[in-house]
Structures are given as structure tokens and as C-alpha cells.
Amino acid sequence: MRTSPLFLLFWATLSWGLAPCLQAGTEVKAYLQSTKSVDYWLNVKASIQQGQMRLDWKGPWSKGSLFYDRDTSQVALADPLHRTVLLLPATDQTSLKLMLALSAGSLKERVNAAGPGARRTYGLAAQNARALFNGTPQLEKKGIPDGNFSCDEYVVYGPYGDKMREVWVTPSDGTPLAGEDYNTFRSLAHLAFDLSSSLAAQLGVDTSAFEQNFSGIDFPVREVVYAKGRPSLRFKVLGIQARDFDTATFQWPQDYKMMGLIDLLRQN
């Protein structure tokens, strides 16, 4: 998805003088890279404050924004390419979860019918999902310097001793990430995983293992996911800093067309 930077600049400039500032929040910048192609990458920026979160991503093939309110559990997805906002309040999320579960049941059949290219893509996605979520992390090293962070390295091995993923974590209270902002980040992650749990299970993800591993207070600074013994995905946090955000940061573009779950169902 693609965003209009001119519109965002205009909105930010206008709201700077009009909107009241909230208390200090946290900005996290990160980078995601697939090793399969130099064109498969994303720059990611999370803006978090007072129970609200905005997630922006931008790359050659995808661009967009997600807005989340922890108090109401409402999620909104802004698509700059089609200039639409998909609004998903808590009342619609149970229906969305059911819709995804029904879709997951026929996913493999639809992939098989689509041809060998789709089957290869599905196979790689399944490998990455299992490597990213399954298994129990084992502590390898402690106190490893990584930029401005002191990290502990964990490795997850598969049933045959093959490496599935490496992750470097640091205690969240040892970063500029405010405690409440970390709770908002965790809340969104749990919601996203809950909504897509049926699709994850279809890909072979052990959802109970993920929930257990995600119950701590550590923050992932860097991660490498392996497929068939080779690096497949790389993730790295580029920086974390305290920031003051105005209220407009957490408002989706007001001139986009609003869509709901019914509109999404009609498209499918």
C-alpha cells in the first residue's frame, strides 16, 4: 500500500499548531528484510502514547498505516493506494476471526489450484511462520552489545537440531520504551495473533507455544529467521526514543473513504 507524503506533511503541519500535545510517548524505528530478494524489505515506524499506537510501514511492494486504541480495542487500516480506511471496532472482531477461520479451512485447496508458483510461496510462508513462532528459545549468550542495547541471545532449534531462529532481546525497562507504551505494543500483538490464529495454525504454527514465549517483559532488538538451514528473514530495531506526539498522529486520514467489515466481505 502507498501513502501520500504531501498529505501527511500538510496534516502534521496544520495539527502542530491546533492540536494539544499529550504526555511523552515512544517512537520505535525498525527494518525488515527478506534474504530471498533485495526488493523485499520494509521500513517500520511505531508511534505509541497513552494507550494509542500508530504503525507505519513502507517498502517497494507495500505501504500503509495501522491505528490501534488499546482502551476500545479498535483497529483501523489505512490504504493509501486506494485511499480507504478499514475500520474494525471490537464488535466486528469476532466476526472477522470467524471469517478468517473459514478462509483458513480452504486455503490449501485454493493454493494448490493456483499453480506451482503459489505453492512455492505458500511453502516458504509456512516455513517462515513455523520458524518465527514455534519452539522454545534457549539462552546462548548474555550481555551482548548491540548498538545502544545490552542483549541476551536466544536460539530456537527444530526437532532435528536445525536452527529455526535467533533473537537478541533486552529488558523493556532498560530501553527508552515507556512501560505503558510497551503494554500497548503487547496488547496489539496479542490481538493480531488471536484474530489470525486459525490462519497461523493452518501454516503449522504452535499458537500455545507462542503465547507462552510472549509472556515476558523482554523486547526483541534483532531477529533472524531460518528456512531450510539458511537465513530467510532479518529484523532489526534501528532506534527507540521518547517523543511527544500530538493527537493528529493517531488519527487516520480524514479524506479517505471509510470501510467496514461488510464492505470487506463484499469484496471477497
C-alpha positions, 0 to 999 in steps of 0.5 A, spaced: 500 500 500 502 507 498 501 513 502 501 520 500 507 524 503 504 531 501 498 529 505 501 527 511 506 533 511 500 538 510 496 534 516 502 534 521 503 541 519 496 544 520 495 539 527 502 542 530 499 548 531 491 546 533 492 540 536 494 539 544 500 535 545 499 529 550 504 526 555 511 523 552 510 517 548 515 512 544 517 512 537 520 505 535 524 505 528 525 498 525 527 494 518 525 488 515 528 484 510 527 478 506 534 474 504 530 471 498 530 478 494 533 485 495 526 488 493 523 485 499 524 489 505 520 494 509 521 500 513 517 500 520 515 506 524 511 505 531 508 511 534 505 509 541 502 514 547 497 513 552 494 507 550 494 509 542 499 506 537 500 508 530 504 503 525 507 505 519 510 501 514 513 502 507 517 498 502 517 497 494 511 492 494 507 495 500 505 501 504 500 503 509 498 505 516 495 501 522 491 505 528 490 501 534 486 504 541 488 499 546 482 502 551 476 500 545 480 495 542 479 498 535 483 497 529 483 501 523 487 500 516 489 505 512 490 504 504 493 509 501 493 506 494 486 506 494 485 511 499 480 507 504 480 506 511 478 499 514 475 500 520 474 494 525 471 496 532 471 490 537 464 488 535 466 486 528 472 482 531 469 476 532 466 476 526 472 477 522 476 471 526 470 467 524 471 469 517 478 468 517 477 461 520 473 459 514 478 462 509 483 458 513 479 451 512 480 452 504 486 455 503 490 449 501 485 447 496 485 454 493 493 454 493 494 448 490 489 450 484 493 456 483 499 453 480 506 451 482 508 458 483 503 459 489 505 453 492 512 455 492 510 461 496 505 458 500 511 453 502 516 458 504 510 462 508 509 456 512 516 455 513 517 462 515 511 462 520 513 455 523 520 458 524 518 465 527 513 462 532 514 455 534 519 452 539 522 454 545 528 459 545 534 457 549 539 462 552 546 462 548 549 468 550 548 474 555 550 481 555 551 482 548 552 489 545 548 491 540 548 498 538 545 502 544 542 495 547 545 490 552 542 483 549 541 476 551 541 471 545 536 466 544 536 460 539 530 456 537 532 449 534 527 444 530 526 437 532 532 435 528 537 440 531 536 445 525 536 452 527 529 455 526 531 462 529 535 467 533 533 473 537 537 478 541 532 481 546 533 486 552 529 488 558 523 493 556 525 497 562 532 498 560 530 501 553 527 508 552 520 504 551 515 507 556 512 501 560 505 503 558 507 504 551 510 497 551 503 494 554 500 497 548 505 494 543 503 487 547 496 488 547 496 489 539 500 483 538 496 479 542 490 481 538 493 480 531 495 473 533 488 471 536 484 474 530 489 470 525 490 464 529 486 459 525 490 462 519 497 461 523 495 454 525 493 452 518 501 454 516 503 449 522 504 454 527 504 452 535 499 458 537 500 455 545 507 455 544 507 462 542 503 465 547 507 462 552 514 465 549 510 472 549 509 472 556 515 476 558 517 483 559 523 482 554 523 486 547 526 483 541 532 488 538 534 483 532 531 477 529 533 472 524 529 467 521 531 460 518 528 456 512 531 450 510 538 451 514 539 458 511 537 465 513 530 467 510 528 473 514 532 479 518 529 484 523 532 489 526 530 495 531 534 501 528 532 506 534 527 507 540 526 514 543 521 518 547 517 523 543 511 527 544 506 526 539 500 530 538 493 527 537 493 528 529 498 522 529 493 517 531 488 519 527 487 516 520 486 520 514 480 524 514 479 524 506 479 517 505 473 513 504 471 509 510 470 501 510 467 496 514 467 489 515 461 488 510 464 492 505 470 487 506 466 481 505 463 484 499 469 484 496 471 477 497 
